[in-house]
Amino acid sequence: MIKQKQTTRSDCNKHIIKREHYAKKYGDWKPKKKFDTEESAQEWIKQYKMYKYSPYICKVCGKWHIGIKNIKIEYNEENQ
């Protein structure tokens, strides 16, 4: 049996784990849910009423993930 190395926060900080692709769940790093299109990610957000989240394209896998919106950045973009 092959034993996987458990990843830690320091691994993430060393860029071994890419935060845009992984999320920490129950003390371990797991890949985030993938969506093939932005529309399917938006539908997920609407279905589960996750309005603080927005879809983004992942540089690691090339798929869409959902992450927490950065309100400050959105506000600055709207006012420029």
KOLKE-436690 format. One record per residue: y, z, x of N, C-alpha, C, O in turn. Coordinates in steps of 0.1 Angstrom, whole numbers, plus 5000, padded with zeros to 4 digits. Example, Ala and Ser with C-alpha at 12.3 -4.5 7.8 and 13.67 -1.06 7.14 Angstrom:
! KOLKE-436690
+------+------+------+------+------+------+------+------+------+------+------+------+
!  nyy !  nzz !  nxx ! cayy ! cazz ! caxx !  cyy !  czz !  cxx !  oyy !  ozz !  oxx !
+------+------+------+------+------+------+------+------+------+------+------+------+
! 4943 ! 5078 ! 5132 ! 4955 ! 5078 ! 5123 ! 4967 ! 5078 ! 5132 ! 4967 ! 5085 ! 5142 !
! 4978 ! 5071 ! 5128 ! 4989 ! 5071 ! 5137 ! 5000 ! 5079 ! 5129 ! 5011 ! 5080 ! 5134 !
+------+------+------+------+------+------+------+------+------+------+------+------+
This chain:
! KOLKE-436690
+------+------+------+------+------+------+------+------+------+------+------+------+
!  nyy !  nzz !  nxx ! cayy ! cazz ! caxx !  cyy !  czz !  cxx !  oyy !  ozz !  oxx !
+------+------+------+------+------+------+------+------+------+------+------+------+
! 4988 ! 5000 ! 5008 ! 5000 ! 5000 ! 5000 ! 5013 ! 5000 ! 5009 ! 5013 ! 5008 ! 5018 !
! 5022 ! 4991 ! 5006 ! 5034 ! 4990 ! 5013 ! 5044 ! 5000 ! 5007 ! 5047 ! 5000 ! 4995 !
! 5050 ! 5008 ! 5016 ! 5060 ! 5018 ! 5011 ! 5074 ! 5013 ! 5014 ! 5077 ! 5010 ! 5025 !
! 5082 ! 5013 ! 5004 ! 5096 ! 5008 ! 5005 ! 5105 ! 5019 ! 5011 ! 5103 ! 5031 ! 5007 !
! 5114 ! 5015 ! 5019 ! 5124 ! 5025 ! 5024 ! 5134 ! 5028 ! 5013 ! 5139 ! 5020 ! 5007 !
! 5136 ! 5041 ! 5011 ! 5146 ! 5045 ! 5001 ! 5160 ! 5044 ! 5006 ! 5162 ! 5048 ! 5018 !
! 5168 ! 5037 ! 4999 ! 5182 ! 5034 ! 5003 ! 5191 ! 5046 ! 5000 ! 5188 ! 5054 ! 4991 !
! 5201 ! 5048 ! 5008 ! 5210 ! 5059 ! 5007 ! 5224 ! 5054 ! 5006 ! 5227 ! 5042 ! 5008 !
! 5234 ! 5063 ! 5003 ! 5248 ! 5059 ! 5002 ! 5253 ! 5054 ! 5015 ! 5261 ! 5044 ! 5015 !
! 5248 ! 5059 ! 5026 ! 5253 ! 5055 ! 5039 ! 5248 ! 5040 ! 5042 ! 5255 ! 5033 ! 5049 !
! 5236 ! 5037 ! 5036 ! 5232 ! 5023 ! 5038 ! 5241 ! 5014 ! 5031 ! 5245 ! 5003 ! 5036 !
! 5246 ! 5018 ! 5019 ! 5256 ! 5010 ! 5011 ! 5269 ! 5008 ! 5019 ! 5274 ! 4998 ! 5020 !
! 5273 ! 5019 ! 5025 ! 5286 ! 5019 ! 5033 ! 5284 ! 5010 ! 5045 ! 5294 ! 5005 ! 5050 !
! 5272 ! 5008 ! 5050 ! 5270 ! 5000 ! 5062 ! 5268 ! 4985 ! 5058 ! 5265 ! 4977 ! 5066 !
! 5270 ! 4982 ! 5045 ! 5268 ! 4969 ! 5040 ! 5254 ! 4964 ! 5040 ! 5252 ! 4952 ! 5039 !
! 5244 ! 4973 ! 5041 ! 5230 ! 4969 ! 5040 ! 5228 ! 4966 ! 5025 ! 5221 ! 4957 ! 5021 !
! 5234 ! 4974 ! 5017 ! 5233 ! 4973 ! 5002 ! 5246 ! 4967 ! 4997 ! 5257 ! 4973 ! 5000 !
! 5246 ! 4956 ! 4990 ! 5259 ! 4951 ! 4985 ! 5262 ! 4957 ! 4971 ! 5254 ! 4955 ! 4962 !
! 5273 ! 4964 ! 4970 ! 5277 ! 4971 ! 4958 ! 5278 ! 4962 ! 4946 ! 5276 ! 4966 ! 4935 !
! 5282 ! 4949 ! 4949 ! 5284 ! 4940 ! 4937 ! 5271 ! 4936 ! 4931 ! 5271 ! 4931 ! 4920 !
! 5260 ! 4938 ! 4938 ! 5247 ! 4934 ! 4933 ! 5238 ! 4946 ! 4929 ! 5229 ! 4944 ! 4921 !
! 5241 ! 4957 ! 4935 ! 5233 ! 4969 ! 4932 ! 5241 ! 4980 ! 4926 ! 5253 ! 4981 ! 4928 !
! 5234 ! 4988 ! 4918 ! 5240 ! 5000 ! 4912 ! 5230 ! 5012 ! 4914 ! 5218 ! 5010 ! 4915 !
! 5236 ! 5024 ! 4916 ! 5228 ! 5036 ! 4918 ! 5224 ! 5041 ! 4905 ! 5232 ! 5045 ! 4897 !
! 5210 ! 5042 ! 4902 ! 5205 ! 5047 ! 4890 ! 5194 ! 5057 ! 4893 ! 5185 ! 5054 ! 4900 !
! 5195 ! 5069 ! 4888 ! 5185 ! 5079 ! 4890 ! 5182 ! 5082 ! 4904 ! 5171 ! 5084 ! 4908 !
! 5193 ! 5081 ! 4912 ! 5192 ! 5085 ! 4927 ! 5187 ! 5074 ! 4936 ! 5185 ! 5076 ! 4947 !
! 5185 ! 5062 ! 4930 ! 5180 ! 5050 ! 4938 ! 5189 ! 5038 ! 4935 ! 5194 ! 5037 ! 4924 !
! 5190 ! 5029 ! 4945 ! 5198 ! 5017 ! 4943 ! 5189 ! 5006 ! 4936 ! 5178 ! 5003 ! 4941 !
! 5194 ! 5001 ! 4925 ! 5186 ! 4991 ! 4917 ! 5195 ! 4978 ! 4915 ! 5207 ! 4980 ! 4914 !
! 5189 ! 4966 ! 4915 ! 5197 ! 4954 ! 4912 ! 5203 ! 4955 ! 4898 ! 5197 ! 4960 ! 4889 !
! 5216 ! 4950 ! 4897 ! 5222 ! 4950 ! 4884 ! 5216 ! 4939 ! 4875 ! 5210 ! 4930 ! 4880 !
! 5218 ! 4941 ! 4862 ! 5213 ! 4931 ! 4853 ! 5220 ! 4917 ! 4856 ! 5232 ! 4917 ! 4858 !
! 5212 ! 4907 ! 4855 ! 5217 ! 4893 ! 4858 ! 5219 ! 4885 ! 4846 ! 5211 ! 4886 ! 4836 !
! 5229 ! 4877 ! 4845 ! 5232 ! 4868 ! 4834 ! 5233 ! 4854 ! 4840 ! 5239 ! 4852 ! 4851 !
! 5228 ! 4844 ! 4833 ! 5229 ! 4830 ! 4839 ! 5243 ! 4824 ! 4837 ! 5248 ! 4816 ! 4844 !
! 5250 ! 4829 ! 4826 ! 5264 ! 4823 ! 4823 ! 5273 ! 4835 ! 4820 ! 5269 ! 4846 ! 4817 !
! 5286 ! 4832 ! 4821 ! 5296 ! 4842 ! 4818 ! 5296 ! 4845 ! 4803 ! 5298 ! 4856 ! 4799 !
! 5293 ! 4835 ! 4795 ! 5292 ! 4837 ! 4781 ! 5281 ! 4847 ! 4777 ! 5283 ! 4855 ! 4768 !
! 5270 ! 4846 ! 4783 ! 5259 ! 4855 ! 4780 ! 5263 ! 4869 ! 4784 ! 5259 ! 4879 ! 4777 !
! 5270 ! 4871 ! 4795 ! 5275 ! 4884 ! 4799 ! 5285 ! 4889 ! 4789 ! 5285 ! 4901 ! 4786 !
! 5294 ! 4881 ! 4784 ! 5304 ! 4885 ! 4774 ! 5297 ! 4889 ! 4761 ! 5301 ! 4899 ! 4755 !
! 5286 ! 4882 ! 4758 ! 5279 ! 4886 ! 4746 ! 5273 ! 4900 ! 4747 ! 5273 ! 4908 ! 4738 !
! 5267 ! 4903 ! 4759 ! 5262 ! 4916 ! 4762 ! 5272 ! 4927 ! 4760 ! 5270 ! 4937 ! 4754 !
! 5284 ! 4924 ! 4766 ! 5295 ! 4934 ! 4765 ! 5299 ! 4936 ! 4750 ! 5301 ! 4948 ! 4746 !
! 5300 ! 4926 ! 4742 ! 5303 ! 4927 ! 4728 ! 5292 ! 4934 ! 4720 ! 5294 ! 4943 ! 4712 !
! 5279 ! 4931 ! 4723 ! 5268 ! 4937 ! 4716 ! 5267 ! 4952 ! 4718 ! 5264 ! 4959 ! 4709 !
! 5269 ! 4956 ! 4730 ! 5268 ! 4970 ! 4734 ! 5282 ! 4977 ! 4734 ! 5283 ! 4989 ! 4738 !
! 5293 ! 4970 ! 4730 ! 5306 ! 4976 ! 4729 ! 5310 ! 4982 ! 4742 ! 5315 ! 4994 ! 4742 !
! 5308 ! 4975 ! 4753 ! 5312 ! 4980 ! 4766 ! 5325 ! 4974 ! 4771 ! 5326 ! 4966 ! 4780 !
! 5336 ! 4978 ! 4763 ! 5349 ! 4971 ! 4765 ! 5356 ! 4974 ! 4778 ! 5366 ! 4967 ! 4781 !
! 5351 ! 4984 ! 4785 ! 5358 ! 4987 ! 4798 ! 5352 ! 4978 ! 4809 ! 5356 ! 4979 ! 4821 !
! 5342 ! 4970 ! 4806 ! 5335 ! 4962 ! 4816 ! 5339 ! 4947 ! 4814 ! 5343 ! 4943 ! 4804 !
! 5337 ! 4940 ! 4825 ! 5340 ! 4925 ! 4825 ! 5330 ! 4918 ! 4834 ! 5325 ! 4924 ! 4843 !
! 5326 ! 4906 ! 4831 ! 5317 ! 4898 ! 4839 ! 5323 ! 4893 ! 4852 ! 5335 ! 4890 ! 4853 !
! 5315 ! 4892 ! 4862 ! 5319 ! 4886 ! 4875 ! 5307 ! 4879 ! 4882 ! 5296 ! 4883 ! 4879 !
! 5310 ! 4870 ! 4890 ! 5300 ! 4862 ! 4897 ! 5296 ! 4870 ! 4910 ! 5305 ! 4874 ! 4917 !
! 5283 ! 4871 ! 4912 ! 5279 ! 4879 ! 4924 ! 5277 ! 4869 ! 4936 ! 5271 ! 4859 ! 4935 !
! 5283 ! 4874 ! 4947 ! 5281 ! 4866 ! 4960 ! 5268 ! 4866 ! 4966 ! 5264 ! 4858 ! 4974 !
! 5260 ! 4877 ! 4962 ! 5246 ! 4879 ! 4967 ! 5236 ! 4869 ! 4961 ! 5229 ! 4862 ! 4968 !
! 5236 ! 4869 ! 4947 ! 5226 ! 4862 ! 4940 ! 5231 ! 4849 ! 4933 ! 5223 ! 4841 ! 4928 !
! 5244 ! 4848 ! 4932 ! 5250 ! 4837 ! 4925 ! 5249 ! 4837 ! 4910 ! 5252 ! 4828 ! 4903 !
! 5245 ! 4849 ! 4904 ! 5244 ! 4851 ! 4890 ! 5256 ! 4859 ! 4885 ! 5264 ! 4864 ! 4893 !
! 5257 ! 4861 ! 4872 ! 5268 ! 4869 ! 4866 ! 5263 ! 4884 ! 4865 ! 5252 ! 4886 ! 4860 !
! 5271 ! 4893 ! 4868 ! 5269 ! 4908 ! 4865 ! 5280 ! 4913 ! 4857 ! 5290 ! 4906 ! 4855 !
! 5279 ! 4926 ! 4853 ! 5290 ! 4932 ! 4845 ! 5294 ! 4944 ! 4854 ! 5286 ! 4952 ! 4858 !
! 5307 ! 4946 ! 4855 ! 5313 ! 4957 ! 4862 ! 5325 ! 4963 ! 4855 ! 5330 ! 4956 ! 4846 !
! 5329 ! 4974 ! 4859 ! 5341 ! 4981 ! 4853 ! 5354 ! 4973 ! 4857 ! 5356 ! 4970 ! 4868 !
! 5362 ! 4971 ! 4847 ! 5375 ! 4964 ! 4849 ! 5384 ! 4972 ! 4857 ! 5384 ! 4985 ! 4857 !
! 5392 ! 4966 ! 4865 ! 5402 ! 4972 ! 4873 ! 5415 ! 4970 ! 4865 ! 5422 ! 4960 ! 4867 !
! 5419 ! 4980 ! 4857 ! 5431 ! 4978 ! 4849 ! 5444 ! 4976 ! 4857 ! 5452 ! 4967 ! 4852 !
! 5445 ! 4982 ! 4868 ! 5457 ! 4980 ! 4876 ! 5459 ! 4966 ! 4881 ! 5470 ! 4960 ! 4880 !
! 5448 ! 4960 ! 4885 ! 5449 ! 4946 ! 4890 ! 5452 ! 4936 ! 4878 ! 5460 ! 4927 ! 4879 !
! 5445 ! 4939 ! 4866 ! 5448 ! 4930 ! 4855 ! 5463 ! 4932 ! 4851 ! 5469 ! 4921 ! 4847 !
! 5468 ! 4943 ! 4851 ! 5482 ! 4946 ! 4847 ! 5491 ! 4938 ! 4857 ! 5501 ! 4932 ! 4852 !
! 5489 ! 4939 ! 4870 ! 5497 ! 4932 ! 4879 ! 5497 ! 4917 ! 4878 ! 5507 ! 4910 ! 4879 !
! 5485 ! 4912 ! 4875 ! 5483 ! 4897 ! 4873 ! 5491 ! 4892 ! 4861 ! 5497 ! 4881 ! 4861 !
! 5491 ! 4900 ! 4850 ! 5498 ! 4896 ! 4838 ! 5513 ! 4896 ! 4840 ! 5520 ! 4888 ! 4833 !
! 5518 ! 4905 ! 4848 ! 5533 ! 4906 ! 4850 ! 5538 ! 4898 ! 4861 ! 5550 ! 4898 ! 4863 !
! 5530 ! 4890 ! 4867 ! 5536 ! 4882 ! 4878 ! 5538 ! 4868 ! 4873 ! 5543 ! 4859 ! 4881 !
+------+------+------+------+------+------+------+------+------+------+------+------+
